[in-house]
Amino acid sequence: MTAAAARISAAGRAAWPGVELSDALIVESLEQRLRDDPQMVMDELKDADLYLAMALTRKDPIAVRAFEDKLVPQMDVALRRLRLAGGTADEVKQALRVELLADGKIADFAGRGELAAWVRVSATRKALKLVRRADREETLDEILLDHWPNATSNQGDKHIRSTYTAELKKAIREAFAALEVRQRNILRQHILDELTIDDLARLYRVHRATCARWLADARADLGKLTRKKLLASLKVGSQDLDSLLRFLDSDIELSISRILQSK
């Protein structure tokens, strides 16, 4: 075990200058991998790649930069082949960064093959999983409309809501697509995956106050963009427009915030 650790250390330091990992930590990691995979053959490991993966589990900053420079482009290689729609590729990359680095799944790399190939496979699997999930789950616009408040004393508001439901659904979908990747991810994780702010803070490895601010900003931006998209799509007279604007100002942003906060 000690000889294998020394070999991995030498290969890793040569391949990844500046990435520091002690032999003791390498031995500890190898012992854990051997417990997980008793058939592991030490002499067949990809030493330099395994060294980087071990350093990434420790959140070594130079290793993380190497991940961004060398391995994130490998995700692009895999995702281009899938010809994903819209911003799905960016969402996959962000989700995979969180899963591999923040969540520590990079430790699953066994070292038997090239790390770049393993990352490409991981990106492909993550993309297919997200696409399958999108096919079977409620979309954000459907959830918002399902929870939209029905009770109102104003018959004009009822009429507007009934008349413009299709436009509203389209506006929410377009507004969601226009958000930043992190905003889309954090809203999906909060609403669809039902992660709390504390869950999200642990996932992104930030203080809960930071995560709460991200979520609040995402809610606010979604509300503003929804209103903007809806107004741009409507063709109404001046009286109807004034009524609609009053409805939107008092209802869309407040309702989106209330619905998201209740999830």
PyMOL commands that set and color helices and strands:
alter all, ss='L'
color gray80, all
select helices_A, chain A and resi 2-15+23-36+42-44+47-57+61-82+88-102+105-108+115-136+140-146+155-163+165-178+181-191+197-204+208-233+238-262
alter helices_A, ss='H'
color red, helices_A
deselect
rebuild
show_as cartoon
